[in-house]
Amino acid sequence: MNNETIEADFSDIEVENYVEDYSEEGLWSKIKDNVASIGIGLIYKALQLYYVAQSPKCPMKVKTGIYGALGYLISPFDFIPDFAPIVGYTDDAAAIGIALLLAQMYIDDDIKAQARGKIKDIFGVKALEKLDEE
């Protein structure tokens, strides 16, 4: 998938409209309050994005895509309402997945370890076991 395709996918969801919805407090609240609905795998991916956006190696254009995707995850106003049974986080997962494609070259073992460490801090060792099963 090339950058033009990725940008086209982002414009379909209009993730750039959600950059202003991003905040660290909003991200932590969404993760903690909705783990059962979101799923530990999607949370792990969102945390990878969070930590890669903190990296000085990550360019601003990629950070903007990351913050848009994380803002989309946080926002209660998106294409498919989060409270919709079964499909509620499908569009959020798509936005996170696209941002991961943009950021993949900046996600290293340290970023993954930070994300796993945060999952352990928030949810405990059992959550890491579930993550390993996925």
DRENPA-3360 file (N, C-alpha, C; in nm, 2 decimals, always signed):
BEGIN
1 = MNNETIEA = +0.09/-0.12/+0.00/+0.00/+0.00/+0.00/+0.09/+0.12/+0.00 ~ +0.07/+0.21/-0.10/+0.15/+0.33/-0.10/+0.09/+0.45/-0.02 ~ +0.16/+0.56/-0.01/+0.11/+0.67/+0.07/-0.01/+0.73/+0.01 ~ -0.03/+0.73/-0.12/-0.15/+0.79/-0.18/-0.27/+0.71/-0.14 ~ -0.25/+0.57/-0.14/-0.37/+0.49/-0.09/-0.40/+0.51/+0.05 ~ -0.29/+0.52/+0.14/-0.31/+0.54/+0.28/-0.39/+0.68/+0.30 ~ -0.34/+0.78/+0.23/-0.40/+0.91/+0.24/-0.55/+0.91/+0.20 ~ -0.58/+0.83/+0.09/-0.71/+0.82/+0.04/-0.80/+0.75/+0.15;
9 = DFSDIEVE = -0.75/+0.64/+0.21/-0.82/+0.57/+0.32/-0.85/+0.67/+0.43 ~ -0.75/+0.75/+0.47/-0.77/+0.85/+0.58/-0.88/+0.95/+0.54 ~ -0.88/+0.99/+0.42/-0.98/+1.09/+0.38/-1.12/+1.03/+0.38 ~ -1.14/+0.90/+0.36/-1.27/+0.84/+0.36/-1.32/+0.85/+0.51 ~ -1.24/+0.84/+0.61/-1.28/+0.84/+0.75/-1.27/+0.99/+0.80 ~ -1.20/+1.07/+0.73/-1.18/+1.21/+0.77/-1.12/+1.22/+0.90 ~ -1.02/+1.14/+0.93/-0.95/+1.14/+1.05/-0.89/+1.28/+1.09 ~ -0.84/+1.35/+0.99/-0.78/+1.48/+1.02/-0.87/+1.57/+1.10;
17 = NYVEDYSE = -1.00/+1.55/+1.09/-1.10/+1.63/+1.17/-1.09/+1.60/+1.32 ~ -1.02/+1.49/+1.35/-1.02/+1.45/+1.49/-0.89/+1.48/+1.56 ~ -0.80/+1.54/+1.50/-0.67/+1.58/+1.56/-0.69/+1.66/+1.69 ~ -0.79/+1.76/+1.68/-0.81/+1.84/+1.80/-0.88/+1.76/+1.91 ~ -0.94/+1.65/+1.88/-1.01/+1.57/+1.98/-0.91/+1.49/+2.07 ~ -0.78/+1.48/+2.02/-0.68/+1.40/+2.09/-0.63/+1.48/+2.21 ~ -0.63/+1.40/+2.32/-0.56/+1.45/+2.44/-0.51/+1.32/+2.52 ~ -0.40/+1.33/+2.59/-0.36/+1.22/+2.67/-0.46/+1.18/+2.77;
25 = EGLWSKIK = -0.52/+1.27/+2.84/-0.62/+1.24/+2.94/-0.74/+1.16/+2.87 ~ -0.78/+1.21/+2.76/-0.89/+1.14/+2.68/-0.85/+1.00/+2.64 ~ -0.73/+0.99/+2.60/-0.68/+0.85/+2.56/-0.68/+0.76/+2.68 ~ -0.62/+0.80/+2.79/-0.62/+0.71/+2.91/-0.76/+0.68/+2.95 ~ -0.85/+0.77/+2.96/-0.98/+0.75/+3.00/-1.06/+0.65/+2.91 ~ -1.04/+0.67/+2.78/-1.11/+0.58/+2.68/-1.06/+0.44/+2.70 ~ -0.93/+0.42/+2.71/-0.87/+0.29/+2.73/-0.92/+0.22/+2.86 ~ -0.91/+0.29/+2.97/-0.94/+0.23/+3.10/-1.09/+0.20/+3.10;
33 = DNVASIGI = -1.18/+0.29/+3.05/-1.32/+0.27/+3.07/-1.38/+0.18/+2.96 ~ -1.31/+0.14/+2.86/-1.37/+0.06/+2.75/-1.29/-0.06/+2.70 ~ -1.20/-0.11/+2.79/-1.12/-0.22/+2.75/-1.20/-0.34/+2.70 ~ -1.31/-0.37/+2.76/-1.39/-0.49/+2.72/-1.44/-0.47/+2.57 ~ -1.48/-0.34/+2.54/-1.54/-0.32/+2.41/-1.43/-0.30/+2.31 ~ -1.32/-0.23/+2.34/-1.22/-0.20/+2.24/-1.13/-0.33/+2.22 ~ -1.10/-0.40/+2.32/-1.01/-0.52/+2.31/-0.87/-0.49/+2.33 ~ -0.80/-0.58/+2.39/-0.66/-0.55/+2.43/-0.57/-0.54/+2.31;
41 = GLIYKALQ = -0.60/-0.61/+2.20/-0.52/-0.59/+2.08/-0.52/-0.45/+2.02 ~ -0.64/-0.40/+2.01/-0.65/-0.26/+1.96/-0.59/-0.16/+2.05 ~ -0.60/-0.18/+2.18/-0.54/-0.09/+2.28/-0.39/-0.10/+2.26 ~ -0.33/-0.22/+2.24/-0.19/-0.23/+2.22/-0.14/-0.15/+2.10 ~ -0.22/-0.16/+1.99/-0.19/-0.09/+1.87/-0.19/+0.06/+1.90 ~ -0.30/+0.11/+1.97/-0.31/+0.25/+2.00/-0.20/+0.30/+2.08 ~ -0.15/+0.22/+2.18/-0.04/+0.25/+2.26/+0.09/+0.26/+2.18 ~ +0.11/+0.17/+2.09/+0.22/+0.18/+2.00/+0.23/+0.32/+1.93;
49 = LYYVAQSP = +0.11/+0.36/+1.88/+0.10/+0.49/+1.81/+0.13/+0.60/+1.91 ~ +0.07/+0.59/+2.03/+0.10/+0.69/+2.13/+0.25/+0.71/+2.15 ~ +0.32/+0.60/+2.18/+0.46/+0.61/+2.21/+0.55/+0.65/+2.09 ~ +0.51/+0.60/+1.97/+0.59/+0.64/+1.85/+0.57/+0.79/+1.82 ~ +0.46/+0.85/+1.86/+0.44/+0.99/+1.84/+0.52/+1.07/+1.93 ~ +0.56/+1.01/+2.04/+0.65/+1.08/+2.14/+0.80/+1.08/+2.09 ~ +0.83/+1.00/+2.00/+0.97/+0.98/+1.95/+1.01/+1.10/+1.86 ~ +1.13/+1.15/+1.89/+1.18/+1.26/+1.80/+1.21/+1.21/+1.66;
57 = KCPMKVKT = +1.22/+1.08/+1.64/+1.25/+1.02/+1.51/+1.12/+1.03/+1.42 ~ +1.01/+1.04/+1.48/+0.88/+1.04/+1.40/+0.85/+1.17/+1.35 ~ +0.84/+1.18/+1.21/+0.81/+1.31/+1.15/+0.67/+1.37/+1.18 ~ +0.66/+1.50/+1.17/+0.54/+1.57/+1.21/+0.42/+1.52/+1.13 ~ +0.44/+1.49/+1.00/+0.33/+1.44/+0.91/+0.27/+1.31/+0.97 ~ +0.36/+1.22/+1.01/+0.32/+1.10/+1.07/+0.25/+1.12/+1.20 ~ +0.31/+1.21/+1.28/+0.24/+1.24/+1.41/+0.10/+1.29/+1.40 ~ +0.08/+1.38/+1.30/-0.05/+1.43/+1.27/-0.15/+1.32/+1.24;
65 = GIYGALGY = -0.11/+1.22/+1.16/-0.19/+1.11/+1.13/-0.22/+1.03/+1.25 ~ -0.12/+1.01/+1.34/-0.14/+0.93/+1.46/-0.24/+1.01/+1.55 ~ -0.22/+1.14/+1.57/-0.30/+1.21/+1.66/-0.45/+1.21/+1.61 ~ -0.46/+1.22/+1.48/-0.59/+1.21/+1.42/-0.66/+1.07/+1.45 ~ -0.59/+0.97/+1.43/-0.64/+0.83/+1.46/-0.67/+0.82/+1.61 ~ -0.58/+0.86/+1.69/-0.61/+0.85/+1.84/-0.73/+0.94/+1.88 ~ -0.74/+1.06/+1.81/-0.85/+1.15/+1.84/-0.98/+1.08/+1.79 ~ -0.98/+1.01/+1.68/-1.09/+0.94/+1.63/-1.14/+0.83/+1.73;
73 = LISPFDFI = -1.04/+0.76/+1.79/-1.07/+0.66/+1.89/-1.13/+0.72/+2.01 ~ -1.09/+0.84/+2.05/-1.14/+0.90/+2.17/-1.28/+0.96/+2.15 ~ -1.30/+1.02/+2.03/-1.42/+1.09/+2.00/-1.54/+1.00/+2.01 ~ -1.65/+1.05/+2.07/-1.77/+0.97/+2.07/-1.85/+0.99/+1.94 ~ -1.81/+1.09/+1.86/-1.88/+1.12/+1.74/-1.79/+1.07/+1.62 ~ -1.82/+0.95/+1.58/-1.75/+0.90/+1.46/-1.84/+0.82/+1.37 ~ -1.79/+0.77/+1.26/-1.87/+0.71/+1.16/-1.97/+0.60/+1.21 ~ -1.91/+0.51/+1.29/-2.00/+0.40/+1.35/-1.99/+0.43/+1.50;
81 = PDFAPIVG = -2.10/+0.46/+1.57/-2.10/+0.49/+1.71/-2.04/+0.38/+1.79 ~ -1.95/+0.41/+1.88/-1.88/+0.31/+1.96/-1.97/+0.22/+2.04 ~ -2.09/+0.27/+2.08/-2.18/+0.19/+2.16/-2.26/+0.08/+2.07 ~ -2.24/+0.09/+1.94/-2.31/-0.01/+1.85/-2.25/-0.15/+1.88 ~ -2.34/-0.25/+1.91/-2.29/-0.38/+1.94/-2.21/-0.44/+1.83 ~ -2.11/-0.51/+1.86/-2.02/-0.59/+1.77/-1.94/-0.50/+1.68 ~ -2.00/-0.40/+1.61/-1.92/-0.32/+1.51/-1.88/-0.18/+1.56 ~ -1.91/-0.15/+1.68/-1.88/-0.02/+1.74/-1.74/+0.04/+1.72;
89 = YTDDAAAI = -1.64/-0.05/+1.73/-1.51/+0.00/+1.72/-1.44/-0.04/+1.59 ~ -1.52/-0.09/+1.49/-1.46/-0.13/+1.36/-1.40/-0.01/+1.29 ~ -1.47/+0.10/+1.29/-1.41/+0.22/+1.22/-1.29/+0.27/+1.29 ~ -1.29/+0.26/+1.43/-1.18/+0.31/+1.51/-1.06/+0.22/+1.48 ~ -1.08/+0.09/+1.46/-0.97/-0.01/+1.43/-0.92/+0.02/+1.30 ~ -1.00/+0.06/+1.20/-0.95/+0.10/+1.07/-0.86/+0.22/+1.07 ~ -0.90/+0.32/+1.15/-0.82/+0.44/+1.16/-0.69/+0.41/+1.23 ~ -0.69/+0.33/+1.33/-0.57/+0.29/+1.40/-0.48/+0.21/+1.31;
97 = GIALLLAQ = -0.54/+0.12/+1.23/-0.46/+0.04/+1.14/-0.39/+0.12/+1.03 ~ -0.46/+0.22/+0.98/-0.40/+0.30/+0.88/-0.29/+0.39/+0.94 ~ -0.31/+0.44/+1.06/-0.20/+0.51/+1.12/-0.08/+0.42/+1.15 ~ -0.11/+0.30/+1.18/+0.01/+0.20/+1.20/+0.08/+0.18/+1.07 ~ +0.01/+0.18/+0.96/+0.08/+0.17/+0.83/+0.17/+0.29/+0.81 ~ +0.12/+0.41/+0.84/+0.20/+0.53/+0.83/+0.33/+0.53/+0.92 ~ +0.31/+0.47/+1.04/+0.41/+0.48/+1.14/+0.50/+0.36/+1.15 ~ +0.47/+0.25/+1.07/+0.54/+0.12/+1.09/+0.69/+0.13/+1.09;
105 = MYIDDDIK = +0.75/+0.22/+1.01/+0.89/+0.22/+1.01/+0.96/+0.29/+1.13 ~ +0.87/+0.35/+1.22/+0.92/+0.41/+1.34/+0.89/+0.33/+1.46 ~ +0.82/+0.22/+1.45/+0.78/+0.14/+1.56/+0.89/+0.03/+1.57 ~ +0.97/+0.04/+1.68/+1.07/-0.05/+1.70/+1.04/-0.13/+1.83 ~ +1.14/-0.22/+1.87/+1.11/-0.30/+1.99/+1.10/-0.22/+2.11 ~ +1.16/-0.10/+2.12/+1.15/-0.02/+2.24/+1.00/+0.04/+2.25 ~ +0.95/+0.08/+2.14/+0.81/+0.13/+2.13/+0.71/+0.02/+2.17 ~ +0.73/-0.10/+2.12/+0.65/-0.22/+2.16/+0.66/-0.25/+2.30;
113 = AQARGKIK = +0.78/-0.24/+2.36/+0.80/-0.27/+2.50/+0.73/-0.17/+2.59 ~ +0.74/-0.04/+2.55/+0.67/+0.07/+2.62/+0.51/+0.04/+2.62 ~ +0.46/+0.00/+2.51/+0.32/-0.02/+2.50/+0.28/-0.14/+2.58 ~ +0.36/-0.25/+2.58/+0.33/-0.37/+2.66/+0.34/-0.33/+2.81 ~ +0.44/-0.25/+2.84/+0.46/-0.21/+2.98/+0.34/-0.13/+3.03 ~ +0.28/-0.04/+2.95/+0.17/+0.04/+2.99/+0.04/-0.05/+3.01 ~ +0.03/-0.15/+2.92/-0.08/-0.25/+2.93/-0.07/-0.32/+3.07 ~ +0.05/-0.36/+3.10/+0.08/-0.43/+3.23/+0.04/-0.34/+3.34;
121 = DIFGVKAL = +0.09/-0.21/+3.34/+0.06/-0.11/+3.44/-0.09/-0.09/+3.46 ~ -0.16/-0.08/+3.35/-0.30/-0.05/+3.36/-0.39/-0.17/+3.40 ~ -0.36/-0.28/+3.33/-0.45/-0.40/+3.33/-0.39/-0.52/+3.40 ~ -0.26/-0.52/+3.42/-0.20/-0.63/+3.49/-0.14/-0.74/+3.39 ~ -0.08/-0.84/+3.45/-0.01/-0.94/+3.37/-0.10/-1.02/+3.29 ~ -0.22/-1.05/+3.34/-0.32/-1.13/+3.26/-0.35/-1.07/+3.13 ~ -0.36/-0.93/+3.12/-0.38/-0.87/+3.00/-0.27/-0.90/+2.90 ~ -0.15/-0.90/+2.94/-0.04/-0.93/+2.85/-0.05/-1.08/+2.80;
129 = EKLDEE = -0.10/-1.17/+2.89/-0.12/-1.31/+2.85/-0.23/-1.31/+2.74 ~ -0.33/-1.23/+2.75/-0.44/-1.23/+2.65/-0.38/-1.17/+2.52 ~ -0.30/-1.07/+2.53/-0.24/-1.01/+2.41/-0.15/-1.11/+2.34 ~ -0.08/-1.19/+2.42/+0.01/-1.30/+2.35/-0.07/-1.40/+2.29 ~ -0.20/-1.43/+2.33/-0.29/-1.53/+2.27/-0.34/-1.48/+2.14 ~ -0.35/-1.35/+2.12/-0.41/-1.30/+1.99/-0.32/-1.31/+1.88;
% end
